[in-house]
Amino acid sequence: MAEVKHHFVHTNGIAMHVHEAGSGYPVVLCHGFPEIWYSWRHQIKALSQAGFRAIAPDQRGYGESGKPGAIEAYSLRHLVADLTGMLDQLGIERCAIVGHDWGGIVAWGAAMMAPQRFEKVAGLNTPFLPRPPIKPTDLFRAMAAGKFHYIVYFQQPGIAEAELEKDVRRTLRGFYQDLAALKLEAGTNDPPGVLGAAGGGILDRLPDRPHGRFLTDADFEVFVKAFERSGFRGPINWYRNFDRNWEESAHLEYRINQPALMICAQRDPVLPPWMARGMKNLVPNLTRTMVIEDCGHWTQQEKPQEVNEALIEFLRT
């Protein structure tokens, strides 16, 4: 494996902490919530060994990257500009981009907003969806129908941060679980931590027990130390920009013309595979939609071999 080096790149008004390895065709890896660059550790190794240049940043608000104070500084427009500025500083004209969870929204948004820079795109769990006809927060409230919905809960500044930062280890143990198994245990159709009875916080719906088996204890400590240092305000501010992103994207054609790959996880109750149905209408060069069996939400960490093989095959074609 090529040596993994980390450094800082000054882009779009922030210092972005970047890990990379290998040489050759560049591949940018965008993590989700609540993660950091380290969630791509298996892919960095595999891609660099396969002859690619793997680039995994801590995105804005996460890890050691910059954390502006204003909520509006975390809009999708800023997140994409962070990446194009990073490419400028690294001397990269064009690349592929891969995103998981919230990083999938960033990846599809980057492919749509800066197609001249991102010429291939892959989504893990997060499909490319049409622009909703109403404001997203109105849509989430309608979906909740008076019940708890975590995105609605995240909208009030200060509330969710206080809950999640009180005990970072307990918070991350709750998130890093087999969410499909939790759903079965609860005997409900509500995705754990996403929907539920009214009242309380997000951790009331997530267990306090050992983290999932896809992490070693040492892996878990990497995430704990990162979030003890950074807190959760920046990451949650991404969610507070759903309406702003919707408003700022009104002029865009919601279509991805680049070659694309969609990787779904069979057991993800938060972003289930059925959400990717019909993507071909919006992504005409979608080369493949695959479903990884017996895989939950943390796809690239739970099933690294399957993800690595699919990405390398896609990038080589």
C-alpha positions as CSV (number, residue, x, y, z in Angstrom):
1,M,0.0,0.0,0.0
2,A,1.2,3.5,-0.8
3,E,1.9,5.6,2.3
4,V,-1.1,7.5,3.5
5,K,-0.1,11.1,4.0
6,H,-2.2,13.8,5.6
7,H,-1.9,17.6,5.1
8,F,-4.0,20.7,5.0
9,V,-5.3,22.4,1.9
10,H,-6.6,26.0,2.0
11,T,-9.8,26.1,0.1
12,N,-12.9,28.3,0.0
13,G,-12.0,30.1,3.2
14,I,-11.2,27.1,5.3
15,A,-8.3,24.7,6.0
16,M,-9.3,21.3,4.8
17,H,-7.7,18.3,6.4
18,V,-6.9,15.8,3.6
19,H,-5.7,12.2,3.7
20,E,-4.4,10.6,0.4
21,A,-2.5,7.7,-0.9
22,G,-1.4,6.5,-4.3
23,S,-0.9,8.1,-7.7
24,G,-2.7,8.0,-11.0
25,Y,-6.3,8.9,-11.7
26,P,-7.7,10.8,-8.6
27,V,-10.8,9.6,-6.7
28,V,-12.3,11.9,-4.1
29,L,-14.1,10.1,-1.2
30,C,-16.8,12.0,0.7
31,H,-17.8,10.7,4.1
32,G,-21.3,10.9,5.7
33,F,-22.7,11.7,9.2
34,P,-21.3,11.2,11.7
35,E,-18.0,10.1,10.2
36,I,-14.6,11.5,9.1
37,W,-12.1,10.6,6.4
38,Y,-11.2,7.4,8.4
39,S,-14.4,5.7,7.3
40,W,-12.7,5.3,3.9
41,R,-9.6,3.6,5.3
42,H,-10.3,0.3,3.5
43,Q,-10.9,2.1,0.2
44,I,-7.8,4.3,0.4
45,K,-5.7,1.1,0.7
46,A,-7.5,-0.7,-2.1
47,L,-7.6,2.2,-4.5
48,S,-4.0,3.1,-4.0
49,Q,-3.0,-0.5,-4.6
50,A,-5.0,-0.6,-7.8
51,G,-3.2,2.4,-9.2
52,F,-5.5,5.3,-8.2
53,R,-4.9,8.4,-6.2
54,A,-7.3,8.2,-3.3
55,I,-8.2,11.5,-1.6
56,A,-10.3,11.5,1.5
57,P,-10.9,14.9,3.2
58,D,-12.5,15.7,6.6
59,Q,-15.3,17.7,5.1
60,R,-16.3,21.2,6.4
61,G,-17.2,21.0,10.1
62,Y,-15.7,17.6,10.7
63,G,-12.5,16.3,12.1
64,E,-9.5,18.7,11.8
65,S,-11.0,20.8,8.9
66,G,-12.3,24.3,9.4
67,K,-15.6,24.9,11.3
68,P,-17.2,28.3,10.4
69,G,-19.7,29.6,12.9
70,A,-22.5,30.6,10.6
71,I,-25.2,28.0,9.8
72,E,-25.4,29.2,6.2
73,A,-21.7,28.4,5.7
74,Y,-22.6,24.7,5.5
75,S,-24.8,24.9,2.4
76,L,-24.2,22.4,-0.4
77,R,-22.8,25.3,-2.5
78,H,-20.0,25.7,0.1
79,L,-19.4,22.0,0.4
80,V,-18.9,21.6,-3.4
81,A,-16.8,24.8,-3.5
82,D,-14.6,23.2,-0.8
83,L,-13.9,20.3,-3.1
84,T,-13.3,22.3,-6.3
85,G,-10.9,24.5,-4.4
86,M,-9.2,21.5,-3.0
87,L,-8.7,20.1,-6.5
88,D,-7.3,23.5,-7.6
89,Q,-4.7,23.4,-4.7
90,L,-3.8,19.8,-5.5
91,G,-3.3,20.6,-9.2
92,I,-6.1,18.2,-10.3
93,E,-8.3,19.2,-13.3
94,R,-10.7,16.3,-13.3
95,C,-11.5,13.4,-11.0
96,A,-14.0,10.8,-9.9
97,I,-16.1,11.4,-6.8
98,V,-17.6,8.9,-4.4
99,G,-20.0,9.7,-1.6
100,H,-21.7,7.8,1.2
101,D,-24.7,9.0,3.2
102,W,-24.5,12.8,3.3
103,G,-21.3,12.5,1.3
104,G,-23.6,11.0,-1.4
105,I,-25.6,14.2,-1.5
106,V,-22.3,16.1,-1.9
107,A,-21.1,13.8,-4.6
108,W,-24.2,14.0,-6.7
109,G,-24.3,17.8,-6.1
110,A,-20.7,18.2,-7.2
111,A,-21.4,16.2,-10.3
112,M,-24.4,18.4,-11.1
113,M,-22.8,21.8,-10.1
114,A,-19.3,21.2,-11.5
115,P,-19.5,18.5,-14.2
116,Q,-16.3,19.7,-15.8
117,R,-14.4,18.7,-12.7
118,F,-16.2,15.6,-11.6
119,E,-16.4,13.3,-14.6
120,K,-17.4,10.1,-12.8
121,V,-19.6,9.7,-9.7
122,A,-20.6,6.8,-7.4
123,G,-23.1,6.9,-4.6
124,L,-23.2,4.6,-1.6
125,N,-26.6,4.2,-0.1
126,T,-27.7,7.7,-1.1
127,P,-29.4,7.8,-4.5
128,F,-29.7,10.8,-6.8
129,L,-33.3,12.0,-6.3
130,P,-35.4,14.6,-8.1
131,R,-35.8,18.1,-6.6
132,P,-38.8,18.0,-4.3
133,P,-41.8,20.1,-5.1
134,I,-41.9,21.7,-1.7
135,K,-39.3,22.8,0.9
136,P,-37.5,19.8,2.3
137,T,-38.3,20.6,6.0
138,D,-42.0,20.9,5.1
139,L,-41.7,17.5,3.5
140,F,-40.0,16.0,6.5
141,R,-42.6,17.4,8.9
142,A,-45.3,15.9,6.7
143,M,-43.5,12.6,6.8
144,A,-43.3,12.8,10.6
145,A,-47.0,13.5,10.9
146,G,-46.5,14.8,14.5
147,K,-44.0,12.1,15.4
148,F,-40.2,12.5,16.0
149,H,-38.1,13.0,12.9
150,Y,-34.4,13.5,13.4
151,I,-34.0,16.1,10.7
152,V,-36.8,18.2,12.2
153,Y,-35.2,17.7,15.6
154,F,-31.9,18.9,14.2
155,Q,-33.3,22.3,13.0
156,Q,-33.3,24.1,16.4
157,P,-29.7,25.3,17.0
158,G,-28.1,24.0,20.2
159,I,-30.6,21.3,21.1
160,A,-29.1,18.3,19.3
161,E,-25.5,19.4,19.9
162,A,-26.0,19.4,23.6
163,E,-27.5,15.9,23.5
164,L,-24.8,14.4,21.3
165,E,-21.8,16.1,22.9
166,K,-22.7,15.2,26.5
167,D,-21.1,11.8,26.1
168,V,-19.4,11.3,22.7
169,R,-18.7,7.6,23.3
170,R,-22.3,6.8,24.1
171,T,-23.4,8.9,21.1
172,L,-21.2,7.1,18.6
173,R,-22.0,3.6,20.1
174,G,-25.6,4.4,19.4
175,F,-25.0,5.4,15.8
176,Y,-22.5,2.7,14.9
177,Q,-24.9,-0.2,15.1
178,D,-26.6,-2.7,12.8
179,L,-29.6,-0.4,12.3
180,A,-31.6,-3.2,10.6
181,A,-31.2,-5.4,13.7
182,L,-32.4,-2.5,15.9
183,K,-35.4,-2.1,13.7
184,L,-36.3,-5.8,14.2
185,E,-35.7,-5.6,17.9
186,A,-38.0,-2.6,18.2
187,G,-40.7,-4.4,16.2
188,T,-41.5,-1.2,14.2
189,N,-41.2,0.0,10.6
190,D,-39.6,3.2,11.7
191,P,-35.9,3.4,10.9
192,P,-34.1,3.6,14.3
193,G,-33.0,7.1,15.2
194,V,-34.9,8.6,12.2
195,L,-38.6,8.3,13.1
196,G,-40.4,7.4,16.3
197,A,-42.9,8.4,18.9
198,A,-43.0,12.1,19.6
199,G,-40.8,13.6,22.3
200,G,-37.2,13.0,23.5
201,G,-34.0,13.1,21.5
202,I,-32.3,10.9,19.0
203,L,-30.3,8.9,21.5
204,D,-33.6,7.8,23.1
205,R,-34.0,5.7,20.0
206,L,-30.5,4.3,19.8
207,P,-29.0,1.7,22.2
208,D,-26.2,2.1,24.6
209,R,-24.2,-1.0,24.0
210,P,-20.9,-2.0,22.3
211,H,-20.3,-0.6,18.8
212,G,-20.9,-2.7,15.7
213,R,-18.5,-5.4,14.7
214,F,-17.4,-3.6,11.6
215,L,-15.2,-1.5,13.9
216,T,-12.3,-2.6,16.1
217,D,-12.0,-0.9,19.4
218,A,-9.0,1.0,18.0
219,D,-11.1,2.2,15.0
220,F,-13.9,3.3,17.4
221,E,-11.4,5.4,19.3
222,V,-10.3,7.3,16.2
223,F,-13.9,8.5,15.7
224,V,-14.4,9.2,19.4
225,K,-11.3,11.4,19.6
226,A,-12.3,13.2,16.4
227,F,-15.7,14.1,17.6
228,E,-14.6,15.0,21.2
229,R,-12.3,17.5,19.5
230,S,-14.7,18.8,16.9
231,G,-18.2,18.5,18.5
232,F,-21.3,18.1,16.4
233,R,-22.4,21.6,15.6
234,G,-20.7,21.8,12.2
235,P,-22.1,18.4,11.0
236,I,-25.6,19.2,12.2
237,N,-25.5,22.5,10.4
238,W,-25.4,20.5,7.2
239,Y,-29.0,19.5,8.0
240,R,-30.0,23.1,8.8
241,N,-29.3,23.9,5.1
242,F,-31.8,21.6,3.4
243,D,-34.2,24.5,2.6
244,R,-31.3,26.8,1.5
245,N,-29.9,24.0,-0.7
246,W,-33.4,23.6,-2.2
247,E,-33.7,27.3,-2.9
248,E,-30.2,27.7,-4.3
249,S,-30.6,24.7,-6.7
250,A,-33.8,26.0,-8.4
251,H,-31.8,27.0,-11.5
252,L,-30.1,23.6,-11.9
253,E,-31.2,20.8,-14.3
254,Y,-31.6,17.9,-11.9
255,R,-29.8,15.4,-14.1
256,I,-26.4,13.6,-13.9
257,N,-24.9,13.0,-17.4
258,Q,-21.5,11.5,-16.2
259,P,-20.9,7.8,-16.0
260,A,-22.3,6.8,-12.6
261,L,-22.5,3.8,-10.2
262,M,-25.1,3.2,-7.5
263,I,-24.2,0.9,-4.6
264,C,-27.1,0.0,-2.3
265,A,-27.1,-1.9,1.0
266,Q,-29.8,-4.5,1.5
267,R,-30.2,-4.0,5.2
268,D,-30.0,-0.2,5.4
269,P,-33.3,1.0,6.9
270,V,-32.4,4.7,6.6
271,L,-31.5,4.7,2.8
272,P,-33.1,1.4,1.6
273,P,-32.4,0.1,-1.9
274,W,-35.9,0.9,-3.2
275,M,-35.0,4.6,-3.0
276,A,-32.8,4.1,-6.1
277,R,-35.6,2.9,-8.3
278,G,-36.0,5.1,-11.3
279,M,-32.6,6.7,-11.1
280,K,-31.9,5.9,-14.7
281,N,-34.4,8.5,-15.7
282,L,-32.3,11.2,-14.0
283,V,-28.9,9.5,-14.5
284,P,-28.9,8.2,-18.1
285,N,-25.3,7.0,-17.9
286,L,-25.9,4.9,-14.8
287,T,-23.7,1.9,-15.6
288,R,-24.8,-0.3,-12.7
289,T,-27.0,-0.4,-9.6
290,M,-25.9,-3.1,-7.2
291,V,-27.3,-4.3,-3.9
292,I,-24.8,-5.6,-1.4
293,E,-26.4,-8.4,0.6
294,D,-26.4,-8.6,4.4
295,C,-25.1,-5.0,4.6
296,G,-26.4,-2.2,6.8
297,H,-25.9,1.6,6.7
298,W,-22.1,1.7,7.2
299,T,-21.5,0.2,3.8
300,Q,-17.8,0.8,3.0
301,Q,-16.8,-0.2,6.5
302,E,-19.2,-3.3,6.8
303,K,-18.5,-4.7,3.4
304,P,-15.2,-3.2,2.2
305,Q,-14.2,-6.0,-0.2
306,E,-17.5,-5.8,-2.2
307,V,-17.4,-2.0,-2.3
308,N,-13.7,-1.9,-3.3
309,E,-14.3,-4.4,-6.2
310,A,-17.3,-2.5,-7.5
311,L,-15.5,0.9,-7.3
312,I,-12.3,-0.4,-9.0
313,E,-14.3,-2.1,-11.8
314,F,-16.3,1.1,-12.4
315,L,-13.3,3.4,-12.3
316,R,-11.4,1.2,-14.8
317,T,-14.1,1.1,-17.4
